[in-house]
Each structure stands twice: as structure tokens, then as C-alpha cells.
């Protein structure tokens, strides 16, 4: 950046590019409920990195690049969360959610029963607030912003907490299943 930005100049750039950035974020397939959040995060990130902006270049293209990277990073995080959830909870929750009408292999049913027992044990060992968060997300299907609102937390804190809880549940379940297998 050749000369420093004034707060007024930055605000003018935000006003000029706000609508275009929102449209760009929406075009990337972001849930309409999250478009404003992603756009805002892009502007905050841009402000934090102003020293790297070359004022001879297009500010709109630069902030769109930041938004694009935020969306890519969110997709990566989402993919990791889905892998973790699939490995640890989804199979158990689906298997125990009711009759599907499909024949079930006896060994699979026994394995699922063992996993369910381990999961219940591990959930009982968790602090009450942790159980509330897991229940809200996986039994009630609530999204992080809804859980955050209900529990007086920030959405990012709920997401991080869920990530830590999934990891803790997985490790606890592995210990329980290993102990059961050796007994």
C-alpha cells in the first residue's frame, strides 16, 4: 500500500463495494442466512490486512478474493466436521433412530449396540452444559447460531466446543470399546 488508509477512506470503500461483495458471496453458494456474515468477515479481514493492500489495484477484487478464501476455508472446515461426525456419531444415531425396514446384519447390530452403550456412557461423563450442546445439535438438529443464542454463547464458540466435544466423545468411545473388547 503506497499511502495509509484513513478510517473515512476505508468506510467509503466498504460502502462502495458492500452490495457487490454480498452478491459475489451469494454467487459462491453461501446459504443466504450467512451471506452478510461472510461479507462482514471479509471486510474485517481486509481492514486487518490493509498494510498488504496495494492501493494501485482494485479494492473490490481484493476483498472478493478474501471472501472467496473465507468460503473455501469454511468448506474445508465443514468437510472435516462431516468426516468427524460420520466417523463418530452419524452411524450410531442413524442406527438407533428407529426402524428403517432394512434387514440388519447381526454383527453390525451388535457393534452398533456396543457403540451406543459407549456413547451413552461417554455422554453421561460429560459436564451438563456439554451434554446440552450435543443434545441441541444432534438430537434437536439445531444450528450453531441457534444454540449460541439459547446458551448465551457466540456461534464460533459453539462450533469450537462441538469440535472439541466430538473429539472427546470419539476418544472416550474408543477407550470404552477397547476396554469392552479386552474384557
C-alpha positions in Angstrom: 0.0 0.0 0.0 1.6 3.3 -1.0 -0.2 5.6 1.4 -2.0 4.8 4.6 -5.8 4.5 4.6 -7.8 6.8 6.8 -10.9 5.4 8.5 -13.0 7.6 6.3 -11.4 6.2 3.1 -11.9 2.7 4.3 -15.6 3.3 5.1 -16.0 4.8 1.6 -14.6 1.6 0.1 -16.9 -0.6 2.2 -19.9 1.5 1.1 -18.9 1.3 -2.5 -18.2 -2.4 -2.5 -20.7 -3.8 0.0 -23.5 -4.7 -2.3 -21.2 -6.2 -4.9 -19.4 -8.3 -2.3 -22.7 -9.6 -0.9 -23.7 -10.6 -4.5 -20.4 -12.3 -5.0 -20.6 -14.2 -1.8 -24.1 -15.3 -2.7 -22.9 -16.5 -6.1 -20.4 -18.8 -4.3 -23.3 -20.8 -3.0 -23.3 -19.5 0.6 -26.5 -20.0 2.5 -28.5 -16.7 2.3 -28.7 -16.7 6.0 -24.8 -16.4 6.2 -24.1 -14.0 3.3 -23.9 -10.9 5.5 -21.7 -12.7 8.0 -19.2 -13.8 5.3 -19.2 -10.3 3.7 -18.6 -8.7 7.1 -15.8 -11.1 7.9 -14.2 -10.3 4.6 -14.3 -6.6 5.3 -12.9 -7.1 8.8 -10.1 -9.3 7.4 -9.4 -6.7 4.8 -9.2 -4.0 7.4 -6.8 -6.1 9.5 -4.6 -6.6 6.4 -4.7 -3.2 4.9 -0.9 -2.9 5.1 -0.8 -5.6 2.4 -3.2 -3.9 0.0 -1.7 -2.2 -3.0 -3.8 1.0 -3.5 -3.0 1.0 -7.2 -5.1 -2.2 -7.5 -8.8 -2.7 -7.3 -10.1 -2.9 -3.7 -13.3 -4.7 -4.8 -11.3 -7.5 -6.4 -9.0 -7.7 -3.4 -11.9 -8.0 -0.9 -13.7 -10.6 -3.2 -10.5 -12.7 -3.1 -10.6 -12.5 0.7 -14.3 -13.6 0.7 -13.5 -16.4 -1.7 -10.8 -17.7 0.6 -13.1 -17.5 3.6 -15.7 -19.6 1.8 -13.0 -22.1 0.7 -11.8 -22.3 4.3 -15.3 -22.8 5.6 -15.9 -25.6 3.1 -12.7 -27.3 4.3 -13.8 -26.9 8.0 -17.2 -28.2 7.1 -15.8 -31.3 5.4 -13.6 -32.0 8.4 -16.7 -31.7 10.7 -18.6 -34.0 8.5 -15.9 -36.6 8.5 -15.6 -36.4 12.3 -19.3 -36.6 12.7 -19.6 -39.5 10.3 -16.9 -41.5 12.0 -18.2 -40.9 15.5 -21.9 -40.3 15.7 -23.9 -40.5 12.5 -23.8 -44.2 12.1 -24.9 -44.7 15.7 -27.6 -42.0 15.5 -29.0 -43.4 12.3 -28.9 -47.0 13.5 -30.7 -46.1 16.7 -33.2 -43.5 15.4 -35.8 -46.1 14.6 -36.7 -48.9 12.2 -35.7 -48.4 8.6 -37.3 -51.6 7.4 -34.0 -52.8 6.0 -32.6 -56.2 7.2 -29.6 -55.7 9.5 -26.6 -57.9 9.8 -26.4 -59.4 13.3 -22.7 -58.4 13.8 -23.4 -54.9 12.7 -26.4 -54.7 15.1 -24.1 -55.9 17.9 -21.4 -53.4 17.0 -23.9 -50.6 16.9 -25.3 -51.7 20.3 -21.8 -51.6 21.8 -21.1 -48.2 20.2 -24.5 -46.9 21.5 -23.7 -48.1 25.1 -20.2 -46.5 24.8 -21.7 -43.3 23.5 -24.3 -43.1 26.3 -21.6 -43.8 28.9 -19.4 -41.1 27.5 -22.3 -38.6 27.3 -23.1 -39.2 31.0 -19.5 -38.4 31.9 -19.7 -35.0 30.2 -20.5 -31.8 32.1 -24.2 -30.8 31.9 -23.5 -27.9 29.5 -21.6 -30.1 27.1 -24.4 -32.6 27.1 -26.9 -29.7 26.4 -24.8 -28.6 23.4 -24.5 -32.1 22.0 -28.2 -32.8 22.5 -29.2 -29.5 20.9 -27.0 -30.2 17.8 -27.5 -33.9 17.3 -30.9 -34.7 18.8 -32.7 -31.4 18.1 -30.9 -30.6 14.9 -30.2 -27.0 15.9 -27.5 -25.0 14.1 -24.7 -23.3 16.0 -26.2 -19.8 15.9 -29.4 -21.1 17.5 -27.5 -23.0 20.2 -25.4 -19.9 20.8 -28.5 -17.8 21.2 -30.1 -20.3 23.6 -27.0 -20.7 25.7 -25.7 -17.1 25.7 -22.6 -18.0 23.7 -21.1 -16.9 20.4 -21.6 -19.1 17.3 -17.9 -19.6 16.8 -17.6 -20.7 20.4 -20.4 -23.2 19.9 -18.7 -24.6 16.7 -15.3 -24.9 18.5 -17.0 -26.5 21.5 -18.8 -29.0 19.3 -15.5 -29.8 17.6 -13.8 -30.5 20.9 -16.8 -32.5 22.2 -16.8 -34.7 19.1 -13.1 -35.4 19.6 -13.6 -36.1 23.3 -16.6 -38.4 22.5 -14.6 -40.3 19.9 -11.7 -40.8 22.3 -13.9 -41.8 25.1 -15.8 -44.3 22.9 -12.6 -45.8 21.6 -11.5 -46.3 25.2 -14.8 -47.8 26.2 -14.9 -50.2 23.1 -11.3 -51.2 23.7 -12.0 -52.0 27.3 -15.1 -54.0 26.4 -13.2 -55.9 23.7 -10.4 -56.9 26.2 -12.8 -57.9 29.0 
